[in-house]
Amino acid sequence: MKYLRFHQTCCLIWVLNWLSLVTKEYNTSPIVYTAEWYYNSYMRNTTKTSLNKLADYPLWVAASYNTMAEIERKIPNWGNWITWQRAGSCQASGVSGRCDQNWMAGGQLSSLRMP
């Protein structure tokens, strides 16, 4: 268990460093895209300080939940999410083949623009 916690902490430190570099380079906040299984495997059991820093970034969560409230329960560090990838095998007009279906939280589209 000690090794796993060390590995998770190293992974999260790398992620936080990358997010910081991208923020500085592009003068905008990148979005953290994750699924519940990845969050639980590589991030959840790290330090509270690191998780709080990670939660400063917008969240795009990939999950097959039935309700939006399940996201807050299953990925608890973020108070808000901006995009929810509900499914990965949908159909959309103008797209040949299958595509992802995403739900964007109200009023969030403008936050995705580059300055």
C-alpha positions in Angstrom: 0.0 0.0 0.0 2.9 2.3 0.8 4.3 1.9 -2.8 0.8 2.6 -4.3 0.5 5.8 -2.3 4.0 6.9 -3.5 3.1 6.0 -7.1 -0.2 8.0 -6.9 1.6 11.0 -5.4 4.2 11.0 -8.1 1.5 10.7 -10.8 -0.4 13.6 -9.4 2.7 15.8 -9.0 3.5 15.2 -12.7 -0.1 16.1 -13.6 0.0 19.3 -11.5 3.3 20.3 -13.0 2.0 19.7 -16.5 -1.2 21.7 -15.8 0.9 24.6 -14.4 3.1 24.6 -17.5 0.2 24.6 -19.9 -1.5 27.4 -17.9 1.6 29.6 -18.1 2.2 28.8 -21.8 -1.3 29.5 -23.1 -2.5 31.9 -20.4 -5.6 29.8 -19.8 -6.7 27.0 -17.5 -6.6 23.5 -19.1 -9.4 21.0 -18.4 -8.7 17.8 -16.4 -10.3 14.9 -18.3 -10.6 11.8 -16.2 -12.8 8.8 -15.5 -13.8 7.5 -12.0 -11.6 4.4 -12.3 -8.5 6.5 -13.2 -9.1 9.0 -10.4 -9.6 6.2 -7.9 -6.5 4.3 -9.1 -4.0 7.1 -9.5 -5.2 10.2 -7.6 -7.8 9.7 -4.9 -5.4 8.6 -2.1 -2.8 11.3 -2.5 -2.3 14.3 -0.2 -5.3 16.6 0.4 -3.1 19.6 -0.6 -2.4 18.0 -4.0 -6.0 17.1 -4.5 -7.1 20.6 -3.7 -4.7 22.0 -6.2 -6.0 19.6 -8.9 -9.6 20.6 -8.1 -8.7 24.2 -9.0 -8.9 23.1 -12.6 -12.1 22.5 -14.5 -13.3 18.9 -14.7 -14.5 16.9 -17.7 -15.5 13.5 -16.4 -16.0 10.4 -18.4 -18.6 8.2 -16.7 -21.8 6.3 -17.4 -23.7 7.7 -14.4 -27.5 7.9 -14.3 -27.6 11.3 -12.8 -25.4 14.4 -12.5 -25.4 14.1 -8.7 -23.5 10.8 -9.0 -20.5 12.7 -10.3 -20.1 14.8 -7.2 -20.4 11.6 -5.0 -17.9 9.6 -7.0 -15.3 12.2 -7.8 -15.6 14.3 -4.6 -12.8 16.8 -4.7 -14.3 18.9 -7.4 -17.2 21.1 -6.4 -18.1 21.5 -10.0 -17.6 19.8 -13.3 -18.0 21.5 -16.7 -18.4 18.5 -19.0 -19.8 15.0 -18.5 -19.1 12.4 -21.1 -22.2 10.3 -20.6 -21.6 7.6 -23.3 -19.0 6.6 -25.8 -21.0 5.0 -28.5 -23.7 7.3 -29.7 -24.8 8.6 -33.1 -25.0 12.2 -34.2 -26.3 13.8 -37.3 -23.4 14.5 -39.7 -21.0 12.1 -38.0 -20.3 8.8 -39.6 -19.9 6.0 -37.1 -20.2 6.2 -33.3 -19.2 9.2 -31.2 -19.1 10.3 -27.6 -22.1 12.0 -26.0 -21.2 14.9 -23.7 -23.3 17.1 -21.4 -22.0 20.6 -20.7 -23.0 22.3 -17.5 -25.0 25.5 -18.0 -23.1 28.6 -18.9 -19.7 26.8 -19.2 -19.2 27.1 -23.0 -17.6 30.5 -22.8 -15.1 29.3 -20.3 -13.6 27.0 -22.9 -12.4 29.8 -25.2 -8.8 30.7 -25.5 -8.0 34.3 -24.5 
